[in-house]
Amino acid sequence: MLHTAIYPAAQAEPDPDVEQAIADFRSVAREIRDCSDRIVRLPSGSAERVALEQRVFAATSLLDLRAERIGGAWTGQALLEVTQAAIDHDARRVPSPRVGSARERLDRVQQAVTRKAAATRRLAEAEAEFTAASAAVAVAELAAAYIAGRSARS
């Protein structure tokens, strides 16, 4: 399996577009956290869980769009993580936690849910491309057979 870096290379100065995205997406990151927290408590396949997963999918789509606009190596996942880190930083009373917290474990669940949402989106895109490519093959074969039949009559 190929491993790609989640974060782009460190920069000397903060990127104003990324800083603005962090400010803009705090509520989105909180919604993803809330949904993920609720998803953990629901049985797999339940209607409420599916609805929450769809909300996470929609929220991660917004992050992916902003990351694409920012460019570089930024991804929606990276924006989500730096936004969550900013939220966590603001909420802390100590410089850094000493032990793993329940929030950290739930963040891992949330990251897995957003990863699944991204994979679902890529799968849908691949299925659409496969359908289009199959149709193109069928049209090309039909045209080739027609031309071959026509030239055989001449």
Secondary structure, DSSP 4 states (H G I P E B T S, - for coil): -----SSPPP-SS--HHHHHHHHHTHHHHHHHHHHHHHHHHSPTT-HHHHHHHHHHHHHHHHHHHHHHHH-TT--HHHHHHHHHHHHHHHH-SSSS-SS--HHHHHHHHHHHHHHHHHHHHHHHHHHHHHHHHHHHHHHHHHHHHHHHHHHHH-
